[in-house]
Structure formats: structure tokens, C-alpha cells
Amino acid sequence: MKNIQRLFPLLIVMALWLAWPAPSTAADSLEKIQQRGYLLWGSDAEGGAPYIFPDPKDPTQFIGFEVDLAEEIARELGVTARQAQNAWDSLIPALMRGDSDIAMNGIEITPQRQQEVLFSQPYYIYTEQLVVGRDETAIKGIDDLTGKKVGTLSGTVAQDMLTKMAGVEVKIYASQVAPYEDLAIGRLDGVLLDLPIAAYYGKPNPKLKYAGPPEGEGFYGIAIRKGDEALQNKLDAILAKLVSNGRLRAIYEKWDLWNDKQEKLFQDVTQEKPGYVGLEASKRAPLYTFIPTLLKGAWVTILISVISMTLAVALGLVLTVIRLYGRPPLSSLATGYIELYRGTPL
């Protein structure tokens, strides 16, 4: 009986260890990326400019500011960049399935998405821009959208903003081009989307115009699978380097995306991420700062011990009753089990 009780905590711990899903670590991810020689980044090439889109001069090649950024990141990793195609609203699920190493395609950092994946430091600050018809006079901003029909993309912050407005009919689109086309021919009263999209599809169209100043403020981030914290930190370091050497600003200026808001981003991205403590900082930390972690570990140890002992006692009582009062073959099986583990050295 004592042997069983002493053995069961070990068995429970081993079972929990074997059953616990081992996360895919970023060290493994980085090693795989470097071994295969390319970074697989998820994006939607059908989404459109200025993120990633076919080169008009050579439709077999992709261009866009995120194409340039992906190439810079891959270069810093010592590999090449390779695009993994997925519909925009499927990029996060595809990343979680392992279809890509990262996802980067104007993905807005939101609390909901942060429950599913990790994000790098923001690499772009976006705002929402309302676009209306050239002859529209009644709509001067988003406060004038009551009773109007407004288009936007699925799963965007703009969609969330519109659905929270009373009296606004929201029409969801799957591509960036379609809502502006419908707006130009009068099927919509307005389109609300991120400013980079509006700048490429709304502003150049002579039938359309901006209505009011940009609204809100948010961040684009590179999505990374949970458990890939080291990859996340590596990407943060690369982004900080691209900021410091001017390469990131050069990309934005090339695509006419640089504005005053990015100055704030460039100040923030070089600062250490709140809550992250590096190895050297942890070495200098006082011992008392580790007490909460140690107490948490002690609590887990006690919890496993209590559960193990409870199971051991319960199983021991059941086996004893079956051995003493049970009928064959149950009593024989119980006796064999007890004798087997009684003779097992610990």
C-alpha cells in the first residue's frame, strides 16, 4: 500500500508532463526558417495596394510597402522572403495552423487578436479615413453617417466603428477595390477604411473625395504564433534597427505613407517593450522580485502532490477491498497489480 502511494505521485507527474502540449518555440521557428533559407510570411496579394499587389509591369511579381518590409526583415534574418497567400480574414487562422511563420498585411492590433496570437512592436500607425462622392455635400465627417449606407472591409477596426454607430447601414466587402468602385457609381454613400487604402483607391479617383479629417488611431503589427516569444523579440529588434538606420522611413517615403503620426511610432518602437525583461536585466534584479514566481511554482507543486495523494489513497483502498473481498478474476488481478508494484524498487 505504501509503495503504491509513493509511486502514484511520480506517475501522475509523468502523465501530466507527457500529456502537456509542448509549444512550438520561437527558437525552433528561427532554426527552421534559417535551415530552409526563407521566411514564409502570410499575406493577401489580392487585397491590393499599398500593402502587397501584383506589379503592373510584371504581374508575376509582387510589390508594396509590406513586400519591401518583409524583404528587409528576411535580410536581417539571413534568408529570403517568400509570400504565403491567404484571404485577408483567414491570415490569423492560417498562421495558427502553421501555414506561415508570420502574418503581415495591414493587420490591426486589437485585444481580440491579441488573445489568439502575439504581435511585434507596431510598425505603422494608421487612421480611418471616410471617402464620399465628389458631389456629396451632406456628409462632412463620420458624424453625418446616420441613415447612410457605408462600405468597409470585413474584420477591420473600421467595421467595428461603423457597427457601433446608430442608424448606419454597413456593407461588408472582401476586397479593397470594390467598395470604392461602388461608391463611384452611387451604390454607397461613403467608404470608411484605413488611410493607406483610402490614399491609393479613394483620393486619386476624380469622382471621390475625403470627408473630414482622419479618425481614430491604431497600429499595424506582425502577427506571430503564441509560444514564439523569442521570434517576437527578434522581430522587435529588427524593427528597431530598421528605424535607427532609416530604412523603415525610406520605405514609407517611397510609398508616400510617411506622415507626422509615424514620428510617435518611431519614438515608441525603439523603447523596450513594457513587461519584457531581458537576460542581463534579470541577472541584476533583486532576489525578492522572483518570490511571486517561486510561490506560484510552490503552489503548483502542492496542488499536484495533493491530487496525486488523493488518487493514490482512493486507488489503494479500491484495490485492497477488491483483493480481500472480491471474486475471481478481479481479486486475482488486484493481487497481481499489488504484488507487481510492491516489488518495484523506487
Buried (B, 14 or more C-beta within 10 A) or exposed (E): EEBBBEBBBEBBBEEEEEEEEEEBBBEBBBEEBEEEEBBBBBBBBBBBBBBBBBEEEEEEEBBBBBBBBBBBBBBBBEBEBBBBBBBBBBBBBBBBEEBBBBBBBBBBBBEEBEEBBBBBBBBBBBBBBBBBBEEBEEBEEBEBBEEBBBBBBEBBBBBBBBEEBEEBEBBBBBBBBBBBBBBBEEEBBBBBBBBBBBBBBBBEBEEBBBBBEBBBEBBBBBBBBBBBBBBBBBBBEBBBBBBEEEBBBBBBEEBEBBEEBBEEBBEBBEEEEEEEEEEEEEEEEEEEEEEEEEEEEEEEEEEBEEBBBEBBBEBBEEBBEBBEEBEEEEBEBBBEBBEEBEEEEE
